Amino acid sequence: MKKNISNSLSIFLFSFIIFNSCKTGIVIGENWDAPDIYYENDNLIVSIPVKSADTKYINVYRQDVTIPNKESEIVNIGVLFPKQMNEVPNEKFKNGYPFPDSLVYKNHKYKYMLRYSMPDGNYKTEWSDPKEVKKGYDASRTFHYQAEGVKFIYNSANYSIKIEGSMLLPNNDDFSEYSPMIIVSNSKDIQLFPVDSVASMTEITLRDKLPDIFLDKEIKITGLLAQKKEYVATVDSDGNPIPENKLVCKRISFTEPTPITFEHGITTIVIPSLNGSNGLDYSRKISH
């Protein structure tokens, strides 16, 4: 797992707002057409058409509909940044940008929808028709952190979270490419912020990570997930590695979230102002 996340990278990447906020949670007008879904190489591929050059980012939502009349929770599985894409929309996918979803189980059926963040608000699509995964991961695989028996202890003296106990990590094949994130919410916003590790005895300091919208008010630390970033390039034209603070992200994939609870019944905390930059908008709401 990638454990070293520089402050410069955090400021650069996590200033994008991709998961939820009050003003960006509003969905305008009628729903757009559902995305097309394809099955290829044991992945489901969501075709993402770009509706406007002004599109800031596009959230991808998934729901498992394998069992009739018993739909699962809606999960935010990732983000695409159309202005950063260095590839041509693919004719194979009806001139859309492909968003591969590899964290799916064989013999399960899934449907998808998109939410477009535009300058005047958000627009969402209809849900796609269900698509079945014919091959892929079986039920022995997990796509989320397993935190049973792990203690999360909040220290109000230094505004930190201590992890006591070992979590089982997601065991999808490419998990080494993922990095851990915490989910932070207040009454209006839900965002993601990077953490260096989720190993036992790790202490996560919050005060230097969170922006003003999460300071001086009640907030909740609601969960953990892991994310994988796909960059426009990782080496320059001469073959030299691009510095972390110069990397340009074009796609992000999320694992399923894992709820966490604190010792001693703590449900909300308040952290006094200091500094921090905006995190990833992790909206799990797709309308009011």
Backbone as a ProteinNet text record, in pm:
[ID]
protein_1_A
[PRIMARY]
MKKNISNSLSIFLFSFIIFNSCKTGIVIGENWDAPDIYYENDNLIVSIPVKSADTKYINVYRQDVTIPNKESEIVNIGVLFPKQMNEVPNEKFKNGYPFPDSLVYKNHKYKYMLRYSMPDGNYKTEWSDPKEVKKGYDASRTFHYQAEGVKFIYNSANYSIKIEGSMLLPNNDDFSEYSPMIIVSNSKDIQLFPVDSVASMTEITLRDKLPDIFLDKEIKITGLLAQKKEYVATVDSDGNPIPENKLVCKRISFTEPTPITFEHGITTIVIPSLNGSNGLDYSRKISH
[TERTIARY]
84.7	0	87.6	45	121.2	99.3	208.1	193.2	239	319.3	373.1	299.7	218	140.5	186.4	249.4	308.6	202.5	237.1	144.5	115.3	216.7	193.9	96.4	106.9	12.1	-127.6	-138	-269.5	-334.3	-256.6	-312	-353.9	-270.8	-301.6	-423.6	-422	-527.9	-655.3	-644.3	-763	-833.4	-785.4	-860.9	-981.3	-982.4	-1101.1	-1211.7	-1334.1	-1447.2	-1529.5	-1526.5	-1584.3	-1685.2	-1708.7	-1791.8	-1923.9	-1933.2	-2062.8	-2044.1	-2134.2	-2148	-2289	-2331.1	-2468.2	-2495.1	-2408.3	-2436.1	-2415.8	-2327	-2309.7	-2399.4	-2472.4	-2560	-2691.5	-2719.8	-2845.6	-2842.3	-2946.8	-2958.1	-3061.4	-3024.1	-3105.6	-3177.2	-3304.8	-3378.1	-3404.3	-3446.8	-3477.3	-3348.7	-3360.5	-3244.3	-3201.5	-3071.6	-3018.6	-3026.1	-2996.9	-3003.3	-2904.2	-2943.2	-2858.4	-2730.3	-2621.1	-2496.6	-2506.3	-2428.5	-2417	-2311.5	-2339.2	-2249.6	-2203.6	-2075.1	-2016.8	-1945	-1932.7	-1859.3	-1735.4	-1618.4	-1493.4	-1383.5	-1314.5	-1200.5	-1236.4	-1350.7	-1399.8	-1433	-1434.6	-1473.5	-1605.5	-1678.7	-1787.8	-1733.6	-1761	-1710.1	-1826.6	-1818.8	-1919.7	-1873.2	-1954.8	-1922.5	-1971	-1878.2	-1910.2	-1899.9	-2012	-2006.5	-1990.1	-1917.1	-1901.3	-2007.7	-2096.5	-2209.8	-2172.5	-2067.6	-2030	-1882.3	-1817.9	-1677.7	-1660.1	-1769.5	-1763.2	-1774	-1790.1	-1802.6	-1676.7	-1695.2	-1581.2	-1536.4	-1630.1	-1600.2	-1729.4	-1716.9	-1832.5	-1818.1	-1915.5	-1919.7	-1986.5	-1938.5	-1995.8	-2054.3	-2182	-2251.3	-2292	-2289	-2321	-2417	-2500.6	-2588.8	-2596.6	-2580.9	-2592.3	-2740	-2788.8	-2931.4	-2946.8	-2854.7	-2856.2	-2982.6	-3020.7	-3138.4	-3260.6	-3361.5	-3480.2	-3546.3	-3585.9	-3656.9	-3573.9	-3441.8	-3354.6	-3225.9	-3241.7	-3127.2	-3033.4	-2905.7	-2805.5	-2791.8	-2704.7	-2675.8	-2612.2	-2645.2	-2581.2	-2440.2	-2341.5	-2201.3	-2139.9	-2067.6	-1989.3	-1859.1	-1838.5	-1721.6	-1608.8	-1630.4	-1518.3	-1555.9	-1454.5	-1465.8	-1384.2	-1437.2	-1362.4	-1353.8	-1234.4	-1211.6	-1197	-1302.9	-1295.5	-1193.4	-1170.5	-1074.9	-931.1	-909	-773.6	-748.6	-852.1	-836.6	-743.5	-644	-549.1	-572.4	-695.2	-730.9	-857.7	-875.6	-991.8	-1109.8	-1231.3	-1348.4	-1355.7	-1387.6	-1373.9	-1499.6	-1484.4	-1598.4	-1656	-1570	-1613.2	-1716.5	-1707.2	-1799.8	-1890.6	-1936.1	-2028.1	-1972.2	-1843.2	-1774.3	-1776.8	-1776.3	-1764.5	-1627.5	-1591.8	-1469.3	-1498.4	-1417	-1442.9	-1404.2	-1490.8	-1459.1	-1470.3	-1357.7	-1362.8	-1399.3	-1488	-1522.6	-1481.9	-1367.5	-1316.3	-1360.5	-1415.8	-1452	-1595.2	-1614.9	-1747.4	-1734.4	-1843.6	-1844.9	-1908.6	-1853.9	-1911.2	-2051.8	-2135.3	-2276.1	-2361.3	-2306.4	-2384.8	-2427.1	-2535.7	-2585.2	-2573.6	-2528.5	-2508.9	-2571.3	-2613.5	-2656.6	-2581.4	-2576.5	-2492.9	-2567	-2525.3	-2571.6	-2455.2	-2467.7	-2363.9	-2419.4	-2331.1	-2366.4	-2260.8	-2306.2	-2216.9	-2213	-2093.4	-2077.1	-2048.3	-2142	-2133.1	-2124.5	-2086.2	-2077.1	-2206	-2322.1	-2449.7	-2513.2	-2443.9	-2499.4	-2472.8	-2545.6	-2525.9	-2640.5	-2606.9	-2704.8	-2679.1	-2784.5	-2765.8	-2835.5	-2792.7	-2853	-2956.5	-3031	-3112.4	-3018.8	-3072.1	-2995.6	-2988.1	-2874.6	-2858.9	-2940	-2957.2	-3011.2	-2908	-2953.1	-2857.6	-2768.6	-2645.4	-2549.4	-2488.3	-2482.9	-2431.5	-2282.8	-2211.6	-2069.6	-2058.5	-2006	-2002.9	-1880.5	-1771.4	-1651.3	-1599.4	-1506.2	-1450.4	-1427.7	-1428.3	-1401.6	-1517.1	-1482.8	-1587.7	-1608.7	-1703.2	-1745.8	-1638.1	-1529.9	-1423.1	-1340.3	-1352.9	-1279.5	-1359.3	-1287.3	-1354.1	-1299.6	-1388.5	-1351.9	-1357.3	-1338.6	-1341.5	-1253.4	-1212.6	-1141.8	-1236.2	-1185.4	-1263.7	-1209.8	-1293.4	-1247.2	-1308.3	-1359.8	-1417.2	-1310.5	-1343.4	-1251	-1146.8	-1145.6	-1049.5	-1107.9	-1026.5	-1071.3	-1024.6	-1115.3	-1082.5	-1098.8	-987.9	-986.7	-955.9	-1046.9	-1027	-958.7	-853.6	-779.2	-810.6	-887.6	-928.4	-815.1	-706.7	-594.4	-517.7	-502	-429.3	-511.4	-642.6	-736.2	-688.5	-668.8	-619	-702.6	-690.1	-754.9	-645.4	-654.7	-559.7	-629.3	-564	-616.4	-548.9	-628.1	-574.1	-634.7	-551.3	-597.2	-568.8	-559.4	-523	-646.5	-656.8	-764.9	-725	-822.7	-800.5	-819.4	-724.3	-728.5	-811.1	-865.1	-928.7	-829.1	-878.6	-786	-813	-857.3	-858.8	-714.5	-694.1	-558.9	-470.7	-528.3	-447.1	-450.6	-476.9	-492.6	-364.4	-249.1	-123.9	-122.5	-210.8	-217.5	-311.3	-373.9	-471.1	-407.6	-464.5	-419.8	-538.6	-515.8	-627.8	-675.7	-806.5	-870.5	-969.3	-990.3	-1097.7	-1211.7	-1333.1	-1453.3	-1496.9	-1504.2	-1538.9	-1664.8	-1758.6	-1883.3	-1923	-1996.4	-2069.3	-2213.4	-2289.8	-2431.6	-2455	-2351.9	-2370.6	-2276	-2160.9	-2056.6	-2005.1	-1961.8	-1890.4	-1768.5	-1650.5	-1529.2	-1432.7	-1335.5	-1231.5	-1098.5	-1019.9	-887.9	-788.9	-665.6	-567.7	-511.6	-480.4	-408	-288	-183.3	-60	-70.3	-150.6	-156.8	-282.6	-326.5	-433.6	-382.8	-251.6	-193	-222.7	-217.8	-241.6	-142.7	-193.1	-118.6	-91.1	-147.5	-136	-214.3	-158	-227.8	-253.1	-379.1	-419.1	-448.6	-366.2	-390.6	-486.8	-585.4	-692.2	-677.5	-622	-626.3	-552.7	-444.8	-368	-418.8	-522.2	-575.5	-702.4	-781.6	-917.6	-926.4	-1006.5	-1027.7	-1128.7	-1148.8	-1233.6	-1374.9	-1428.7	-1568.5	-1589.5	-1479.4	-1490.7	-1436.5	-1403.5	-1347.6	-1447.4	-1434.2	-1519.4	-1666.9	-1693.8	-1832.1	-1830.3	-1945.3	-1952.6	-1930.9	-1844.1	-1819.6	-1823.7	-1834.2	-1829.8	-1721	-1648.2	-1555	-1628.9	-1683.7	-1782.4	-1726.4	-1606.2	-1558.4	-1422.6	-1382.3	-1257.1	-1285.7	-1205.2	-1205.2	-1066.3	-1044.7	-918.2	-947.5	-854	-873.5	-750.9	-777.5	-670.4	-679.2	-566.3	-561.7	-495.5	-551.7	-491	-450.1	-322.7	-268.2	-255.6	-252.3	-227.5	-92.7	8.1	141.1	215.2	306.3	389.2	536.5	571.5	707	696.5	799.5	797	848.6	860.6	900.1	1041.6	1121.8	1257.6	1265.2	1149.5	1146.6	1175.3	1180.5	1206	1075.9	1076.5	953.6	904	773.8	713	696	738.2	720.5	574.5	552.9	416.1	327.1	384.3	301.4	274.6	327.6	302	212.2	179.5	95.4	-45.9	-105	-240.7	-330.5	-431.6	-520.5	-635.1	-665.8	-777.7	-890.6	-860.2	-963	-927.4	-1030.8	-1012.5	-1114.7	-1069.1	-1158.6	-1159.5	-1278.4	-1293.8	-1331.4	-1277.9	-1332.7	-1464.4	-1531.3	-1651	-1610.2	-1692.4	-1657.1	-1679.3	-1602.3	-1617.2	-1654.9	-1773.7	-1810.3	-1717.9	-1690.8	-1614.1	-1688.2	-1669.9	-1727.3	-1616.2	-1630.4	-1528.3	-1558.9	-1452.9	-1465.6	-1539	-1602.6	-1668.3	-1790.1	-1845.6	-1970.4	-1959.3	-1839	-1821.7	-1878.9	-1966.5	-2025.9	-1990	-1968.5	-1928.9	-1811.3	-1731.5	-1618.8	-1614.2	-1543.6	-1522.8	-1373.4	-1318.5	-1176.3	-1159.7	-1084.5	-1064.4	-987	-1003.4	-940.5	-788.8	-728.5	-584.7	-556.8	-558	-541.8	-588.2	-565.3	-605.9	-658.5	-666.4	-717.8	-836.2	-921.4	-1041.1	-1006.5	-1092.3	-1073.6	-1159.1	-1157.9	-1237.5	-1383.8	-1468.5	-1612.8	-1662.1	-1707.5	-1748.9	-1899	-1975.2	-2119.6	-2176.9	-2253.4	-2327.8	-2474	-2504.9	-2637.5	-2634.4	-2739.4	-2744.9	-2860.6	-2933.6	-3040.1	-3067.3	-3172.2	-3206.6	-3238.2
-118.6	0	122.8	225.4	348.5	423	444.1	498.9	643.1	690.4	824.6	916.7	1004	1098.6	1237.9	1305.9	1435	1540.8	1645.1	1756.6	1825.1	1835.8	1904.5	1828.2	1695	1615.9	1629.6	1630.1	1644.3	1775.6	1884.2	2014.8	2016.4	1956	1958.2	1874.3	1749.2	1657.4	1674.9	1693.1	1688.5	1822.6	1923.4	2047.8	2030.1	1922.6	1891.2	1844	1885.9	1847.5	1746.6	1621.6	1515.4	1427.9	1437.8	1337.1	1394.3	1514.5	1579.3	1716	1808.3	1932.4	1980.7	2071.3	2121	2182.9	2272.9	2343.1	2253.4	2151.5	2064.1	1941.8	1922	1807	1825.2	1947.2	1975.5	1917.6	1848.3	1793.3	1873.5	1918.9	2011.7	1939.4	1971.8	1929.4	1780.7	1736.5	1595.9	1514.5	1386.2	1299	1280.5	1270.7	1242.5	1092.4	1054.4	913.6	830.5	707.8	616.5	584.9	559	520.8	379.8	353.8	219.3	141.9	13.1	-72	-188.8	-219.5	-326.5	-424.1	-547.7	-650	-686.9	-672.6	-697.5	-734.5	-844.2	-887.5	-896	-954	-973.6	-843.3	-733	-604.1	-559.1	-478.6	-403.2	-265.4	-220.8	-93.5	3.7	114.9	219.7	318.6	339.4	437	574.2	670.4	802.9	906.5	948.1	1055.4	1190.4	1280.4	1415.8	1503.7	1557.4	1635	1779.1	1829.3	1969	1985.5	2077.6	2108.2	2171.2	2217.7	2281.2	2181.1	2052.5	1951.8	1948.8	1961.6	1962.6	1820.3	1736	1596.6	1517.8	1386.4	1297.7	1185.4	1174.2	1064	942.3	824.4	698.5	624.9	589.2	519.4	379.9	285.7	146.3	90.8	-2.7	-74.8	-220.5	-309.8	-453.6	-490.6	-544.3	-579.3	-728.3	-808.4	-952	-1018.3	-983.7	-1044.3	-959.1	-1015.2	-936.4	-874.8	-749.2	-675.7	-658.4	-675.3	-655.5	-587.5	-463.5	-390.3	-350.2	-349.3	-314.9	-163.5	-122.7	19.3	76.1	200.6	269.9	309.7	277.5	302.2	395.2	495.5	583	510.8	470.5	387.9	465.5	594.3	667	795.5	857	988.6	991.6	1060.9	1086.5	1236.7	1284.7	1426.5	1446.3	1484.4	1489.8	1589	1699.6	1798.8	1748.9	1644.2	1590.8	1468.9	1421.3	1298.8	1323.1	1236.5	1247.6	1137.9	1092	988.7	1029.9	977.2	1011.7	925.6	984.5	901.1	781.8	666.8	541.1	506.9	489.3	449.9	316.7	232	100.9	114.4	224.9	249.8	368.4	373.8	479	618.7	633.7	761.9	815.9	726.1	767	730.2	790.5	750.9	625.9	522.2	400.8	418.2	371.6	366.1	220	148.4	6.6	-11.7	-104.9	-141.9	-287.1	-307.1	-442.7	-502.3	-419.4	-467.4	-520.3	-625.7	-685.6	-837.2	-900.4	-1044.6	-1116.4	-1232.8	-1311	-1357.6	-1366.8	-1406	-1302.1	-1182.8	-1072.7	-979.2	-908.2	-808.7	-670	-574.9	-438.6	-338.8	-226.8	-115.7	9.6	108.3	225.9	353.4	462.3	595	691.7	808	910.3	1039.7	1116.8	1252	1348.6	1443.7	1541	1668.3	1712.2	1839.1	1947.7	2043.4	2151.4	2284.9	2392.4	2522.2	2566.3	2526.9	2571.3	2467.5	2359.1	2257.6	2118.2	2020.4	1880.9	1828.9	1738.9	1671.6	1522.2	1443.1	1298.8	1228.2	1104.1	1021.5	927.8	862.4	749.3	632.8	534.1	412.4	328.2	263.9	173.7	46.7	-30.2	-164.7	-250.9	-349.1	-435.7	-512.5	-532.5	-609.1	-716.8	-839.5	-951.3	-972.7	-1007.2	-1040.7	-1191.3	-1235	-1377.9	-1446.7	-1373.3	-1423.8	-1313.7	-1350.2	-1247.4	-1299.7	-1209.8	-1246.8	-1327.9	-1428.5	-1501.2	-1439	-1495.3	-1433.7	-1436.3	-1511	-1514.4	-1386.2	-1306.9	-1180.5	-1070.6	-972.3	-857.5	-729.1	-631.3	-504.7	-389	-419.2	-313.7	-354.5	-256.6	-286.7	-359.8	-464.4	-535.9	-498.7	-428.5	-367.6	-431.4	-553.6	-619.6	-636.8	-593.6	-605.6	-495.6	-405.6	-294.9	-178	-115.1	-0.3	129.7	226.9	361	455.7	512.6	593.3	738.2	828.3	970.3	1037.7	1113.9	1188.4	1336.6	1392.6	1532.7	1629.4	1579.1	1667.2	1711.1	1619.2	1655.7	1630.4	1606.7	1591.9	1482.7	1365	1254.1	1129	1035.9	905.3	799.5	712.7	602.7	472.7	393.9	263.7	156.4	76.5	-34.6	-164.5	-248.1	-373.2	-376	-495.3	-512.1	-531.1	-448.5	-462.3	-559.6	-633.2	-712.2	-620.2	-624.4	-534.6	-594.5	-511.2	-564	-653.2	-759.4	-850.9	-864.6	-753.9	-752.1	-750.9	-799.3	-825.3	-701.2	-584.7	-464.2	-373.9	-430.9	-345.4	-270.3	-318.9	-248	-108.7	-84.9	45.8	142.3	97.4	179.3	243.9	355.9	427.6	450.7	449.7	463.4	607.4	622.1	752	741.9	854.1	860.4	944.1	911.9	982.6	1075	1203.7	1305.2	1377.1	1400	1466.3	1568.4	1670.5	1758.7	1760.9	1859.7	1860.5	1883.7	1928.6	1963.5	1891	1852.3	1802.4	1665.9	1587.7	1462.4	1462.9	1447.8	1449.2	1341.3	1314	1215.4	1284.5	1227.4	1281.1	1166	1184.8	1075.5	1050.7	925	887.8	803.6	808.7	740.1	588.8	542	399	367.5	241.3	194.3	78.6	67.4	-38.2	-13.2	-119.4	-106.8	-9.7	71.5	173	298.4	306.4	429.6	541.1	661.3	778.8	873.9	903.6	991.3	1129.1	1226.1	1362.6	1431.5	1498.8	1557.5	1707.4	1775.4	1921.7	1980.2	1915.1	1967.9	1917.8	1833.2	1779.8	1850	1898.9	1939.9	2087.9	2121.7	2261.4	2328.3	2457.9	2536.9	2482.4	2421.6	2377.6	2265.6	2203.7	2097.3	2138.9	2265.6	2312.8	2400.3	2402.3	2485.2	2446.3	2321.8	2272.5	2121.4	2065.8	1921.6	1846.8	1747.6	1663.1	1517	1430.1	1286.7	1226	1132	1049.8	918.7	902.6	796.8	667.5	670.5	546	556.2	443.1	428.9	367.1	402.9	332.1	345.9	281.9	297.2	348.4	423.9	478.3	451.8	436.9	421	535.8	603.4	717.5	676	722.9	701	836.8	848.8	977.7	988.6	1112.1	1137.7	1078.7	1096.7	1039.3	1035.6	941.6	933.4	958.7	962.8	1000.1	1107.1	1191.3	1296.7	1244.1	1332.8	1291.9	1234.1	1263.1	1208.3	1080.3	1034.5	912.5	931.4	1057	1084.3	1085.4	1034.4	1036.3	1178.9	1197.5	1327.7	1343.6	1457.3	1477.5	1463.7	1417.1	1392	1515	1631.6	1752.2	1803.3	1733.1	1770	1668.8	1560.4	1457.6	1510.5	1472.5	1515.1	1392.1	1392	1276.3	1285	1172.2	1170.7	1077	973.4	883.6	846.9	824.9	772.8	661.9	550.3	440.1	423.7	397.6	377.7	233.4	179.1	54.8	85.8	-17.5	4.6	63.3	149.8	210.3	114.6	134.1	59	154.7	140.9	229.2	206.2	312.3	298.2	367	315	376.5	394.9	498.8	530.9	466.4	444	400.1	506.1	461.9	548.7	621.1	567.7	622	756.8	799.6	928.8	920.1	1013.6	1015.3	1140.1	1252.2	1375.9	1438.6	1515.5	1585.8	1727.3	1816.3	1953.6	1982.6	2030	2060.6	2210.1	2280.5	2424.1	2454.2	2573.9	2614.7	2607.2	2567.8	2579.7	2598.8	2489.1	2499.6	2370.2	2356.5	2236.8	2273.8	2176.9	2201.5	2110.9	2150.7	2073.6	1931	1837.9	1698.6	1660	1530.2	1479.1	1473.1	1528.7	1526.9	1383.8	1322.4	1182.3	1172.6	1237.7	1239.3	1101.2	1056.5	933.3	964.9	1096.2	1139.9	1171.5	1136.5	1167.9	1260.6	1301.6	1401	1450.6	1535.3	1583.8	1465.4
0	0	0	-68.7	-72	57.9	130.7	264.5	273.6	177.6	187.9	92.9	148.9	68.3	106.1	13.2	46.5	64.1	142.6	161.2	30.1	-56.5	-183.2	-270.3	-271.2	-348.1	-291.6	-158.7	-96.7	-136.3	-131.2	-166.3	-311.9	-398.8	-541.6	-575.2	-532	-572.7	-494.2	-364.2	-281.4	-270.9	-346.4	-356.5	-447	-529	-607	-512.7	-541.2	-456.5	-533.4	-488.4	-569	-496.6	-372.4	-305	-252.8	-196.3	-164.2	-102.8	-134	-58.1	-75.8	10.1	2.6	-133.2	-175.6	-300.4	-422.1	-413.5	-528	-521.4	-415	-403.9	-477.2	-523.1	-590.5	-731	-770.1	-904.7	-981.6	-1099.9	-1177.5	-1290.3	-1311.3	-1429.7	-1436.4	-1555.4	-1577.2	-1589.7	-1558.2	-1568.1	-1713.2	-1733.9	-1866.6	-1893.3	-2019.2	-2057.2	-1976.4	-1948.2	-1870.9	-1947.1	-1875.9	-1944.1	-2000.9	-2104	-2159.2	-2080.6	-2057.8	-1979.5	-2067.3	-2059.9	-2139.7	-2046.9	-2093.8	-2018.7	-2098.2	-2035.1	-2107	-2008	-2034.7	-1951.8	-1803.3	-1775	-1638.1	-1566.4	-1638.9	-1582.7	-1643.4	-1569	-1628.6	-1664.1	-1784	-1834	-1846.1	-1774.1	-1784	-1890.2	-1992.1	-2095.7	-2050.3	-2041.7	-1989	-2100.2	-2156.8	-2256.9	-2188.9	-2251	-2198.3	-2262.5	-2179.5	-2228.8	-2260.7	-2196.1	-2212.7	-2181.9	-2251.9	-2224.4	-2087.5	-2028.1	-1896.6	-1782	-1813.2	-1707.8	-1621.5	-1489.3	-1397.9	-1363.4	-1326.2	-1297.5	-1303.6	-1308.4	-1321.5	-1219.7	-1129.3	-1033.1	-1095.5	-1058	-1104.7	-984.1	-992.6	-883.9	-929.9	-836.5	-866.9	-763.4	-807.9	-716.4	-759.2	-662.6	-687	-684.5	-795.9	-807.2	-837.3	-783.8	-811	-758.5	-635.5	-573.3	-605.5	-672.1	-707.5	-584.7	-599	-493.2	-365.6	-376.9	-261.5	-307.9	-351.2	-402.7	-288.9	-318	-217.6	-205.9	-114.4	-97.2	-223.9	-254.9	-366.4	-323.6	-407.2	-374.2	-478.2	-430.1	-517.3	-548.6	-674	-705.9	-771.3	-802.6	-859.7	-929.1	-988.3	-1049.1	-1177.4	-1276.5	-1399.1	-1420.3	-1458.3	-1484.5	-1635.4	-1705.7	-1852.5	-1906.3	-1835.9	-1885.5	-1877.7	-1798.9	-1783.6	-1872	-1940.2	-2017.8	-2135.8	-2150.2	-2260.5	-2363.5	-2370.9	-2466.5	-2539	-2656.8	-2738	-2694.6	-2684.2	-2654.1	-2748.5	-2694.7	-2765.7	-2845	-2976.7	-3060	-3013.9	-2962	-2913.1	-2802.6	-2726.1	-2615.8	-2647.6	-2771.7	-2817.3	-2790.4	-2821	-2807.4	-2664.4	-2569.4	-2429.9	-2375.9	-2263.6	-2194.7	-2111.9	-2121.3	-2043	-1896.8	-1808.2	-1665	-1623.7	-1610.8	-1575.4	-1428.2	-1401.5	-1264.2	-1245.1	-1181.3	-1160.6	-1027.9	-937.3	-803.3	-803.6	-882	-897.9	-885	-843.7	-822.5	-941.1	-972.6	-1081.6	-1044.3	-1144.6	-1133.1	-1061.2	-1037.9	-983	-1095.2	-1070.3	-1165.2	-1102.8	-1182.9	-1134.6	-1231.7	-1175.8	-1260.1	-1216.3	-1306.1	-1284.6	-1321.6	-1258.1	-1298.1	-1282.8	-1347	-1345.4	-1289.9	-1227	-1182.2	-1234.8	-1315.7	-1378.3	-1294.5	-1258	-1188.3	-1291.1	-1301	-1398.9	-1325.4	-1393.6	-1326.1	-1258.7	-1313.1	-1256	-1164.5	-1135.1	-1046.4	-1098.6	-1045.6	-1082.2	-1167.3	-1257.8	-1342.2	-1331.5	-1318.1	-1307.4	-1422.7	-1446.3	-1549.5	-1487.9	-1573.2	-1529.7	-1495.8	-1425.7	-1400.5	-1527.2	-1546.8	-1660.1	-1638.6	-1744.6	-1729.5	-1656	-1578.4	-1507.8	-1605.2	-1564.5	-1644.6	-1555.9	-1606.6	-1527.3	-1551.8	-1444.3	-1452.7	-1470.7	-1583.9	-1613.5	-1552.6	-1540.5	-1474.5	-1383.6	-1295.9	-1209.1	-1069.4	-973.2	-834.3	-776.5	-694.4	-624.1	-486.5	-411.9	-285.7	-177.8	-197.9	-97.8	-98.1	-203.5	-210.9	-140.6	-87.2	-25.5	-85.8	-100.9	-163.6	-64.3	64.2	164.5	282.4	362.1	486	580.9	647.5	747.5	885.7	961.3	1086.7	1210.3	1198.5	1314.6	1423.2	1544.7	1655.9	1664.3	1567.7	1568.4	1647	1731.2	1809.8	1744.2	1740.8	1693.1	1811.8	1856.4	1978.8	1942.9	1980.2	1951.9	2069.7	2040	2141.5	2124.1	2216.3	2205.1	2238.5	2296.7	2330.6	2206.6	2110.4	1988.1	1861.4	1879.7	1767.3	1670.6	1725.6	1645.3	1668.1	1575.6	1585.4	1593.3	1692.5	1704.7	1668.2	1584.3	1543.8	1628	1696.9	1775.5	1724	1667.2	1609.4	1460.5	1407.3	1266.6	1179.7	1079.1	982.2	872.5	821.9	701.4	582.1	490.4	375.8	263.3	175.5	54.7	-19.5	-82.9	-149.1	-298	-360.8	-505.9	-556.6	-679	-728.2	-733.1	-759	-776	-653.2	-535	-417.5	-381.8	-425.3	-397.1	-459.4	-554.1	-619.7	-546.8	-439.3	-366.6	-244	-201.3	-81.7	11.3	144.2	238.3	251.9	275.3	292.9	408.4	478.4	577	520.9	564.8	521.3	634	604.6	704.1	658.3	751.8	714.4	819.6	773.6	864.2	816.4	855.6	819.9	671.2	598.6	458	363	408.7	319.9	363.3	263.9	288.3	197.1	254.2	174	220.3	133.7	161	186.2	279.4	307.9	323.1	275.1	277.3	416.4	443.4	565.2	522.9	603.5	565.4	578.7	675.1	701.5	781.6	774	861.9	947.9	960.6	1043.6	1190.6	1269.1	1412.5	1475.4	1568.2	1642.5	1559.5	1440.9	1362.1	1429.9	1430.8	1481.6	1364.7	1340.8	1230.8	1287.3	1255.4	1302.2	1206.7	1263.7	1183.1	1162	1258.6	1255.5	1134.9	1091.9	979.7	845	845	720.7	674.3	769	735.9	700.1	598.3	561.5	654.2	632.1	721.6	735.9	629.1	635.7	736.9	784.2	883.7	1020.5	1035.8	1162.3	1236.3	1368.5	1454.9	1446.1	1412.4	1407	1427	1457.6	1478.4	1347.1	1352.2	1235.8	1278.6	1179	1202	1114.4	1170.7	1093.7	1070.6	951.5	931.1	874.7	817.5	761	695.3	639.7	566.6	431	333.3	206.2	146.6	32.8	-38.5	-178.6	-232.7	-366.4	-453.1	-582.2	-681	-779.7	-801.4	-892	-1023.3	-1133.6	-1264.5	-1319.9	-1358.8	-1399.4	-1551.2	-1597.5	-1739.2	-1779.2	-1696.5	-1719.3	-1586.8	-1573.5	-1452.6	-1483	-1612.6	-1654.5	-1761.6	-1772.1	-1873.2	-2006.8	-2104.4	-2239.6	-2244.4	-2143.3	-2136.6	-2054.4	-2005.4	-1926.6	-1780.1	-1735.2	-1594	-1514.8	-1391.5	-1310.2	-1288.1	-1300.1	-1274.3	-1123.4	-1066	-921.3	-880	-757.6	-710.3	-722.2	-692.6	-695	-835.8	-937.6	-1077.1	-1148.1	-1081.4	-1142.7	-1165	-1277.9	-1312.3	-1314.8	-1229.5	-1215.8	-1315.9	-1381.2	-1475.6	-1432.5	-1356.1	-1303.2	-1159.9	-1079	-943.8	-922.3	-866.3	-830.6	-679.3	-622.7	-479	-449	-338.6	-285.4	-213.9	-169.1	-88.8	46.5	105.4	233.9	350.7	456	580.5	692.1	752.1	863.9	982.8	1058.4	1181.5	1295.3	1415.3	1535.3	1637.4	1719.7	1818.3	1953.1	2027.9	2166	2248	2356.1	2453.9	2395.8	2288.6	2236	2168.7	2134.2	2066.7	1925.6	1891.4	1757.2	1678.5	1747.9	1680.3	1754.5	1680.3	1740.3	1684.3	1754	1708.4	1713.6	1601.5	1592.6	1567.8	1650.6	1630.7	1502.2	1450.6	1325.2	1332.6	1220.4	1202.3	1053.6	977.3	832.7	769.8	639.5	566.6	430.5	340.7	206.5	181.1	88.5	59.6	20.6	61.1	26.6	-91.8	-124.6	-235.1	-195.9	-279.7	-258.1	-273.9	-164.5	-165.4	-145	-231.3	-215.6	-236	-138.1	-157.6	-179.7	-182	-221.4	-369.6	-439.2	-580.8	-610.7	-508.7	-522	-381.7	-366.2	-233.1	-142.8
[MASK]
++++++++++++++++++++++++++++++++++++++++++++++++++++++++++++++++++++++++++++++++++++++++++++++++++++++++++++++++++++++++++++++++++++++++++++++++++++++++++++++++++++++++++++++++++++++++++++++++++++++++++++++++++++++++++++++++++++++++++++++++++++++++++++++++++++++++++++++++++++++++++++++++

